[in-house]
Amino acid sequence: MQVKDEEYSLTRIDEILGINKRTVSREIKRNQADGIYQPTRAQSLKNERRQHCKKNVVLVGRLEQLVYRLVKKDWSPDQISNTLLIRRELHISHENIYKYIRKNRDSGGSLYTHLRQKKQT
C-alpha cells in the first residue's frame, strides 16, 4: 500500500491512528521517497537504523583517554560532549559518557566521584 502525502491530511491520520500529527509528519518526512510514503520501506529503514545503533558503547584509545582526563578535571559529561563536538575532534553523547562512568564505577573505578550530582550514575 502506498500513501501519498496529499491523500490524507495529518489531522485525519492523527484521528485514525491516534498519533500526534507532528509525529506523523516527522515519520513521513523521514521515510518518504519521491514524495511517496511506503510503510514497508519505512520499516526497513527503521530496522537498518536500529542495527547501527550502539547501545553498549565502548570507549577506546584517544577518546577514552580524553574522556577520562576531562572527567578527572571535574568536567560534566555535557561539557565534554559539547566541547568535542565544537572542536570537531570526536563525537560522543553525554549519555554514553555517563555509561562509561557507570561502567568504571562498577569495575571499582572512582570516576563517578568527579560528577557534580552523585545520584546520576
C-alpha positions as CSV (number, residue, x, y, z in Angstrom):
1,M,0.0,0.0,0.0
2,Q,1.4,3.4,-1.0
3,V,0.0,6.6,0.6
4,K,0.8,10.0,-1.0
5,D,1.1,13.0,1.3
6,E,-1.9,14.6,-0.3
7,E,-4.3,11.7,0.2
8,Y,-4.8,12.2,3.9
9,S,-4.3,15.3,6.0
10,L,-2.1,14.9,9.0
11,T,-5.1,15.7,11.2
12,R,-7.1,12.9,9.6
13,I,-4.2,10.4,10.1
14,D,-4.0,11.6,13.7
15,E,-7.7,10.9,14.2
16,I,-7.4,7.4,12.6
17,L,-4.3,6.2,14.3
18,G,-4.4,8.2,17.5
19,I,-0.9,9.5,16.9
20,N,0.0,13.2,17.2
21,K,0.2,14.9,13.8
22,R,3.7,16.2,14.5
23,T,4.9,12.6,15.0
24,V,3.1,11.6,11.8
25,S,4.7,14.5,9.9
26,R,8.2,13.6,11.1
27,E,7.6,9.9,10.1
28,I,6.5,10.8,6.6
29,K,9.4,13.3,6.0
30,R,12.0,10.9,7.3
31,N,10.8,7.9,5.3
32,Q,9.3,9.1,2.0
33,A,10.9,8.5,-1.4
34,D,9.9,10.7,-4.3
35,G,7.0,12.2,-2.3
36,I,5.5,8.8,-1.5
37,Y,5.4,7.2,1.9
38,Q,5.8,3.4,1.8
39,P,5.3,1.7,5.1
40,T,7.3,-1.4,4.2
41,R,10.2,0.8,3.1
42,A,9.9,2.8,6.3
43,Q,10.1,-0.3,8.4
44,S,13.2,-1.5,6.6
45,L,14.9,1.9,7.1
46,K,14.0,1.8,10.8
47,N,15.4,-1.7,11.1
48,E,18.7,-0.6,9.4
49,R,19.0,2.4,11.8
50,R,18.4,0.1,14.8
51,Q,21.2,-2.3,13.7
52,H,23.7,0.6,13.5
53,C,22.6,1.9,17.0
54,K,25.4,1.4,19.5
55,K,23.7,0.5,22.8
56,N,26.9,-0.8,24.5
57,V,29.3,1.9,23.7
58,V,32.9,1.1,24.4
59,L,35.4,4.0,24.5
60,V,38.8,3.1,23.2
61,G,42.1,4.7,22.5
62,R,42.3,8.5,22.3
63,L,38.6,9.0,23.1
64,E,38.7,7.0,26.3
65,Q,41.9,8.8,27.4
66,L,40.4,12.2,26.7
67,V,37.1,11.5,28.4
68,Y,38.9,10.0,31.4
69,R,41.1,13.1,31.8
70,L,38.3,15.6,31.5
71,V,36.1,13.7,34.0
72,K,39.0,13.7,36.4
73,K,39.2,17.5,35.9
74,D,35.5,17.6,37.1
75,W,34.1,18.4,33.7
76,S,30.5,17.3,33.3
77,P,29.5,14.8,30.6
78,D,27.6,17.6,28.8
79,Q,30.6,19.8,28.8
80,I,32.8,17.1,27.4
81,S,30.3,16.1,24.7
82,N,29.7,19.7,23.6
83,T,33.4,20.6,23.6
84,L,34.4,17.7,21.5
85,L,31.5,18.4,19.1
86,I,32.5,22.1,18.8
87,R,36.2,21.3,18.2
88,R,35.0,18.7,15.6
89,E,37.5,16.3,17.1
90,L,35.3,13.4,18.1
91,H,31.6,12.9,18.8
92,I,30.2,11.1,21.8
93,S,26.9,11.8,23.6
94,H,26.7,12.8,27.2
95,E,24.6,9.6,27.8
96,N,27.5,7.5,26.6
97,I,29.9,9.3,28.8
98,Y,27.6,8.5,31.8
99,K,27.5,4.9,30.7
100,Y,31.3,4.9,30.6
101,I,31.5,6.4,34.1
102,R,28.9,3.9,35.4
103,K,31.0,1.0,33.9
104,N,34.1,2.4,35.5
105,R,32.4,2.6,38.9
106,D,31.0,-0.9,38.6
107,S,34.5,-2.2,38.0
108,G,36.0,-0.4,41.0
109,G,36.9,2.9,39.5
110,S,36.4,6.3,41.0
111,L,35.3,8.5,38.1
112,Y,31.8,8.8,39.5
113,T,33.2,10.8,42.4
114,H,34.0,13.6,40.0
115,L,30.4,14.1,39.0
116,R,28.6,17.2,40.4
117,Q,25.4,15.3,41.0
118,K,26.4,11.9,42.5
119,K,23.0,10.3,42.1
120,Q,23.1,10.3,38.3
121,T,25.1,7.1,37.9
